[in-house]
Amino acid sequence: MARRLWEASSELKSNANITAFMQAVNERHELNLTTYPELYQWSIDHIAEFWAQVWDYAGTISTKPYDSVVDDPYRMPGTKWFSGARMNFAENLLRRRDEHTAFVFRGEDQVTERMTYADLYATVAGLTKSLRAMGVGPGDRVVGYMPNMIETAAAMLATTAVGATWASCATDIGPDAAADRLGQVEPVILFTVDEYLYRGKRFDVIPRAAALAARIPSLRKVVVASYAKTGTPDVSRIPNAVRWEDFSQPDAGHDIDFEQLPADHPVYIMFSSGTTGKPKCMVQGAAGVLLNHYVEVVLLTDLKPQDVITYITTCSWMMWNWLLSSLMTGATILLYDGNPMYPDTGAMWRLVDEEKVSIFGTSATYLNYVKTHGLVPKDEFDLSSLREISQTGSVLSAEGWEWVHDSVKADLHFNSIAGGTDFNGAFLGGNLLMPVYAGQMQGWTLGKKCAAYGPEGMPVVDRQGELVCEAAVPSMPLYFWNDPDDARYRAAYFEMYPGKWRHGDFIQVHSDTGGVTMYGRSDSTLNPSGVRIGTAEIYTQMERLDGIADSLAIGQQWQGDERVILFVKLAPGATLTEELRTQIRQTLLRNASPRHVPTKIIAVTDIPYTLNMKKVESAVTNIIHGKPVLNRDALSNPESLEHYRDIPELKT
């Protein structure tokens, strides 16, 4: 059984948002639910009643109530949610309008910008007037090519306030990759910036923005914000461009006329990673995203108005959208833009200390880097405000969980969440009513009827299987862009198990704890001698070794079989000696199985990651098999792929 790391105190449980919600469920439905598993089971046995409860409990603002919650949650795709209702997404996020801090922006230069809820409302009010003056409204798309800054959030809020649909990607990807995403949806307005800062270096965005705009003929206007606020952006190089301050000014005296639209009106267009082809454009509805985020941000993360929350993310990743939904609670959002390891390993922990962050979201990659560099955050920073760390993006080993409790804070709700950009949420996550076990996600999130499916296509427990969602979730895509017959949509999720969503993750549900272990993407599993194993099982063991900073495992076709190749990024000062190779093999043999032991162990200087911090086994697999790699710009570090070409060891 996994090591039990933490359990919330009785006081914390009694004051938790989820406890109050469960009491409301009990009162409304004359039940006596007392535990999270009971609440979860009710939420999937009574799907319509659960989401109706969420709608009411969240205080959803609408000008017309829904006629029905859901038509048929077992008809996927095509489920209809909250038919008849009319509402506005931004109005539900902009409920608070006082002097409480809505946003804190921090960049690598440590210059701080703050904005109150009152100022945010005024800023969005000014932008809505400007957008409407340009004729922007329902049926239009507005996009951002922006860093993680307050203007990006304000542009999204104004866009959705007037009923248009928002899509975005960060300025750290090239204009071609940005055009592959944003250009597909034919936007009318592009918000961008003059520059950004990364690892202490300033990058000029104007030429990139000009190249991007040139590839999108549908644009009517390009709005350029100033990143540093120390100068005036030169917009002359971008056709139809205007400076932010010339496009709009805050309007404190203007009440926003929030466009009232059907509950399933498109609010976001999200993009797949694009590592296997042109990114898919997934269109998501307003009420579905809003209520799914309410469950995850408010009920499960336990966000309260007095909290300060941050996530290491960019606006290319769904965690940015998820983070901005924190506005519905009236909490303070810390937006950080830059390298989280710059100017040193303690950069983010220093921010937690200085800004009194209570909920910190990050990735397994970041935590492993901090661990590898030997930092013990609790010894160097005041982390008294920190009560929760949420981790996602890729799998973190049980040892990584233990390191957090040993080196960051013992009395801390550390939890891991897993889901996807495709439905803007998590199938698996944490909660304050169950214990935390090292290496295990605490369980399924409310309202998601999920299971692990074995090879026979039936749910399994205590065995590895495919993550499958058996009933619809409100935030699942309405449709894919330019996919009128849903052919690509169905192919992406519903071909293996018709009518059921196959998510593409390899997991195991544990009967003794109720927790779930993630083993990585099922399309990245290895098959030596026809036996399927998850790459995460190898990565877990590598995290235990002092000399390894990161690793990547792929399968190479060789002499009629598949052999396991392990690439390792070494920790500072380490070398790949025969002694370390032997230690790697023995560790895998002892703690995994003989099939996990790699045939070749090769040192590389970097491991490729997507923009949402997932390892890219498929791209490396293509390279070593002589196949092309599509959309290199979908990677956060595409230059790393060059380390995998023409490796002599792979030819023998």
N, C-alpha and C positions, 0 to 999 in steps of 0.2 A: 504494500500500500504506500502511496506517496506520502511524503512528510507534510504534516499539518503545520502551516506557517503562521496563521493568524485567524482570529475570529473577532468580529465587532463586539464591543461591550454591550451590555443590556441597555445602557443609556443611549448609545449610538443607534442601536436597532430601534428603540422606541421612538426616537426623534427622526428616523429616516423617512424620506419622501415615500418610499415604497410601502412602509408600514401604514402611513396615512391613506395611501391609495387602496391597500388591501382592506382597511377598515371601511372605506367607502363602498367597495365591492360587496363586502359582507352585509352592510346596511341596505344597500339597494336590492340585493338578490337574496336576502335572508339566508346567508351562508355563514359558515364558521371556519373560514380559511385561516390558518395560523403560520404556515411555513411557505417558503418560496416554491418548493416543488408542487405544493397544492395550488398556489396561485397560478403557476405556469400551466399546470394541467387544465385548470379551469379556462385559462386564456385560449388554449388550443381546442378545447372541447366546445367552447361557446365563442366562436370567432366574432360573430356579429355583435354579441353582447359586450365582449371585451373592448372592441374598437369604439363602440358607442360610449362605453364608460370612459375611455381615454378622451374622446371628443369633448365630453361634458366636463370631466375632471380638469382637463387642460384649460377650460374656459375659452374654447375656440370661438373667435370672433367671426360672425357670419351675418349677412343681411337676410339670408333665407335658410331655414333649416333643411337638412336632408330628408328625402322621402324614404330612402332605404339605405342601410349601412353598406350592404354588399349583396350582389345578386347571387353569385355562386363562387365561393372561394376555392372550389376544387376544379374550376375551369380555367386552366392556364395555358397560354396567355389569354388575355381578354377580360379578366375580372373587372367589374365596374364597382367603384367605391363611392359612397356618399352622394348618390345620384340626387339631383334636384337642389343641392346646397349651392349657395353663392357666397364667396369669401375672397379675401386677399391675403396672400402669403406674408408680404412685408408688414401689413397692419398687425398681424399676430406677433411679429417680432418687435415692433416698435410700440409696445404698450407703455413702457416707462419713459417719462419725458421730463425728469427732474435733473438735479445737479449731481446725481450719483455718476461716478465714472463708468462709461460704457466701454471705452477702448483705451488701452495703453499700447503705444507703438515703441518698440525698441529695435534698433539695428546694431550692426557691429560697432559703429562709432559711439555707441552708448548714449547717443542723443535721444531724449525721451519726448514723445508727444502724447498728450492726453486729450480725450474728448468726452464730455458729459453726454448723458442721454438727451438732455435738452438741445445741446449743440448738434448732436447726431440727427435729431429730428429736423432741425432747421437746415442742416446740410442736405439731407435727403429731400426736404421740401423744395429747396432751390433747384436741385437736379431734376426733380419731377417736372417742374415748370419748363425747364430747358428741353427736356426730352419731348414733352408734349408739343412744345413750340416747333420741334423738328418733325412732328407728325408721328412720333413713336408711340405705339400702343399694342393692344392684343394682336397676336399674329406676327409680330416682329421679334427679331433676335438682336440682343445687345451683348457684346463680348468684351472680355478683359484680357489684355496681355500685360500682366501687372505683377509686381512683387506682393508680398504679404503685408499690406499697409492699410491704413484706415480708409483711404480713398477707394480702394478696391471693394471693401465692404459697403461703403456708401453707394457706390455705383450699382452693386448688386441689389441693394435695397430699393433704390430709385427705379431700377429696371423692373423689378417685380411689382413695385407699387403702381406703376402705370399699366401693368398687365402684360408686359413683354417678357420674353424668356431669356435667361442669363446662361452664359457659358464662359469658361475662362481657362487660361493656362498661364504658367509663370514665365517670366522673362529669361529664365535660365535655360530654356530650350530654344533652339534656333528658329528662324522665321519659316523655314520649310516645314518643320515638324508642327509649328503653330498653325500654319496654313492648312496642313493636312487635317487638323482638328477644326479650327474656327471657320475656315473657308467653306467647309462642307455645309454649314448651317445658314450660309448667306446672310450674315448680320448687316444691320444698317448703321450701327454705331460701334466704334472700337475705342475703348478706354486703354490708355497705355501710359508710359512714364518716360522721363528723359534718361534715367540711369538707375543703376542699383549697385550695391556694395556686396562683395563676396570675398572672404579671406583677405580682407584689407585692401582689395583692389576695386577700383570703380570701373564699371562697364557701361559704355555708351549704348543706350537702347535705341536712340533715334534712327541709326541706319537699319537696325533690325525691324523696327516698327514700320519704316518706309518700305522695306522689302515685303513685309507681311501685307501692308495695305495695298500694295501694287498687285497682289495676288487675289484680292477680294473685291471684285468689281461692284458688289452690291452696297459697299459702304457709302454713306452720305456724309459722315463726319468722323474725324479722329480727334479724340480729346486727350491732351497730354498733361499729366500731372508732374509736379516737381518732387523728386525723391528727397533731396536734402533740404529743400526749402530755403536755400541760400542764394539762389539765382533764378533767372527766368528762362525756361526751356526755349530753345531755338526750334520752332516748329516749321520753319520755312522749307525744310527738306522733305516734309511729308505732305502729299496732296490733301487738300480739304481738312487740314489740321488746325486746331485751335487750342490755346492754353486752357487748362482747367479753370483758372480764375476768370477767364474771359467767357467761358461757356456757362458758368453758373456761380452764383454767390449764395451763401446761406440766407435763408428767409425765415427769420424767427416769427414773423407775424402771419405766416401762411399755414393754414391747416391743409394737410395733404388730402387730396381727393383720391383715396385708394380705389382703384378699379375693381369692381365686384364681378367675379367670374365664377364659372363652374368649379367645383372642388377639384376636378381632374384637369384643370387648365394647366398646360405645360409651364413649369416654373424653372426647371434646370435641364440643360443638356449636358450629360456627363460623357466622358470619353474613355474607351478602353485603352490599355497600355500601348497598343499598336505595335507590339514586337513581332507579330506574325502577319502583318498586313496593315492597310490603312485603318486608323482607329475607328471603332464602331461608335456611333453617336446615339446615346441612350436617353430618351426623353422621359422625364419624370414629372408627376403631377403634384400640385401645390399641397393639397390636404394630406396626401400620402406621405410626402417628405416631412411635413410639419409634425404630424402625429407620431410617425416612426421616430423622429428625433426627440420628441417629447418623452417617449418611453425610454429611450437610451440615455439621453442627456439628463433628464430630470429624475425619472424613477430609478434607473439603474446606476447612473453615475452619482446621483444624489446631489446634484448642483442646486445651490441655494443663492438667494440674492446677495448675500454678504461674501460670496466666494470670489476668488480670482482664479480663472482657468486659462490654461494655455496648452497648445499642442504644437510640437515641432512639425510644421507642414508648410506647403505652398498652395496657391490656389489652383494648381494642377491636380491636387489630390482631394478625394471626397472628404477627408478629415477637415479640410477648410470649411466646406459647407456644413458639416456636422458641428464644428466649433462655433460658427456664426449663429447657429440655432440656439446657442446659450443666451442670446439676447432675450428670448422669450421669458427667461426667469428674472431679468434685471440684474444679472451678475456682471462682473467686470471681466472683459476678455483681453488678455495680453497677446498682442500680435508680435511675433519675433520674425525678423527677416535677416537671413545670413547663414553662415556656417555655424552650427551649434557647438563646434569644437574650436571656434576662433574667438579671442586670440589664444585661448588655452583650453584645456579639457574641462575646466571649471566654469566655463561661460554660462551655461544654462542654470547650473546650481547657484551661481551668483545672482542670476535674475530671480530665481525662486526666493532667495534670501532678501534681495532688495525690494522686490515688488510684492512680497508676502503671498506668493502663489499657494493656493490650497489644493488645486487639482492640476497635475502635470501629465500631459500626454506625450508619448514618445514611441520610438521603435526599438525592436530588439537589436538592430544594428548599432544604434547609438549607445544603448546600455552596454553592449559587448565592447565597444570601443573604449568607453570610460573604464570598464573593468580591466581591459587589457593594459591600459596606460597606468594602472595602479592607483588611481584616485579613490580616496575614501571620502565621499562628500560630507558625511556626518561629522568628520573631524575638522573640516575647513569652513563650513558654512552653517548659518543658523537656519535650520529647516523646520523650526517649530510650527510654522504656518501650514506646512505640507501634510495633508491627511490622505491623499490618494495619488497613486501613479497608475495611469492606464497605458498599456503597451499594445501596439499592433504593428502591422506591416509585414512581419515575418515571424517565424517561430523562435521563441526564447526557451532555452533549456531549463530544466529544473534547477541546475546550478546557478543560472542567471537569476531566477526568482530568489534563491537563497542569498545571492550576493546583494540584491536590493535590500532585503531585510537585515542583513549583517552590516552592510556598508553605507546604506542611505538612511534607513529608519526602521526600527523594529515594529513600532506601533503605527502601522501604515496599511491602508487597504491597497495592496498591489494586485492588479487584475489585468488579464489579457483579453482583448476583444478581437473578433475575426468576422469578417463579412465581405462586403465588396462595394466598389464604385457603382456597380450595376444597379443595386437597389438602395444605395446611399445609406447603408446601415450595417448592423452586425447581426449575424445569426447566433453568435456566442459572445458572452460577456460576463461581467461581474455583477454582484449585488451584495448588499450589506446583511442579508439574512442567512447566508451560508458561509461555512468556513472556507479558507483559502488553502489549497494544497499545491505544493511546489510542482510547477510544470503543467498544471491543469487549469483550463478555463473553467470557471465555476459552473457554467451551464448554459442552456439555451436562453435566449432573450425572449421576453414575453411576447406572445402572439405569433411566434414563429414555430410552426409544426414541423420539426426536423428530426432526422435520424441518420445513423450510419447504415448504408446499404452494402451488403455483401455481394459476391459475384452472382448469386442466384437472384438478385433483385429484391431482396427482402431485408427489413431492419435487423441489425445485429448489435449485440452488446459484448464488450470485452474482446472484440475482434476489430481489426482495421477494416475500414470500408469507405465508400464515397459519401460525402456530405450531400444529403438530399432534403429539399424542402417540399413537403407534401401538400401544402395549401398556400394560397396567395398571401402576399404581404402588401399593404397599401402603397408602399414606395417602389415596388417593382416597376420596371419601365412600362409606360403606356404603349410604347412602340419604339423601334429603331428608326432613326432618320432615313428617309429614302428607302424604306423597306415596306412597301404598301401591302404585300401579302404576308408579312411577318415571317418570311422564309429564313432570313438571317437570325431573327429573334428565336425562332423555334430551333434552328440548328445549334445555336449557342447553348441552350439550356435544356431542351425537352426531347432530344432524339434518343438518348439512352434509356430514359424512363418516361414514356409518353404521359403527358399531363402532370408531370412532377419536375421540379426544378433541380437539376444536377449542377451543383455549384462549382465542382472542379477541385475540391480539397479532399485530402486523404486524412481521415480522423479515426479516433477510437473513443467510444463512450464507456465510462467506467461504472460498473454497477455498485461498487462499494462506496464511492464518494459522490456519484452523480456528475462528476466533472468530465471534461472532454480534453483529450490530447490531440494536438494538430501535428500532422506528419508532412505537411507541405502540399504543393499542388499535385493533383493526381496525374496531370499530364507530364509531370516531371519525375514520376516514380521510375525506379530502376528495375530491370528485369534480368538479372544474371541467372542463367540456366532456367529461365522461365518463372522464377520466383519474384513476386512483386514486393519491393521494399521502398519505403519513403526516404527521400533525401534528408529530411529533418532528423531522422534517426542518426545519420552520420554527423550532421552539424552539431547535434546535442553533445556528442562525444568529443568533438573537436574543441568545443568551448571549455572543456575541462583541462585542456593542455595549455600550459603557460606560454609555449612558444608560438601558438597559433592565434592570429588576430581575427582571421575570417577564413572561410572555406567555401568551395563549390564542388559538387559531385555531379558527374554526368555519366551516361552510358555510351560506350563506343562499340559499334559493331565490329567484331573481330573474329575471323575464322568460323563464321556460322553461329556465333553466340554474341552475347553482350558482356563486355568487361567494364568494371567500375573504374573510372578515372577520378582521382581526387586532386583538385588544385587548392593550394594553401597560400594564404597571404600571411607572412610571418610577422610576429610581434616585433617591436623595435629592438634591435640588437640580436635577434635570433637568426640562426642559419639552419637550413635543412640538411642536417647531418644524417648519417646512417642510423645513429642512435635515436634521433627524433623520428625517422621513418619507422623504425622498429617499435617505438613507443606508440605511434599512431596505429599501426597494425594490431599490436597486442591489445590496445584499448578497445578497438572495434571488435576484435575477436572475443574479448572477455565480456564486454558490456552490450554487444549487439548480436552478431552471428558471423559465421565464416563468410557468408555471402556479402556482408557489408564491408569486408576487407578489400581495399582497392588493389587493382593490379598495378597501377602506376600512381605515384605520388609526386606531384610537380609543383614547384614554387612559382608563384606569379606575384606581380607587384600590386595588382588590384583585382577586385571582384566586381563584375557588372551588376548594376541595380537599375530597376525601372524608376520612374519619377515618384512612384508611391512606395519606394523602398522594399521592393521584392527582388530577390535574386533572379537572374535571367539565365537559367540553365539551358533554355531552348536555343538562345542565340549562340552560346558556346558549342552546343551540340551540333548546330548547323555548320559552324566554322570548321570543326575538326572532321566533319564528313564532307567538306567541300561544297556546301550549299550556301546560297546567299543569305545574308542577314537583312531583313527588311526593317525600314524605319529605325535606323540607329539613333536618330534624335529622340526616340521614345525613352532612351536611357538617360539617367542622370549623369553617367560617366561613360559615354560611348567610346572614348579613347582607350578604355581598358580592354576592349575587344582585340586590339592589336597584339596583346600579349599571348593570344591563343592561336595565332597563325603559325603554321609550319614548325610545330614543335617536334624536334627529332625523336624524342622518347615515344611519341605516339605512332611511329612508323615501324616499331618492332614489337 
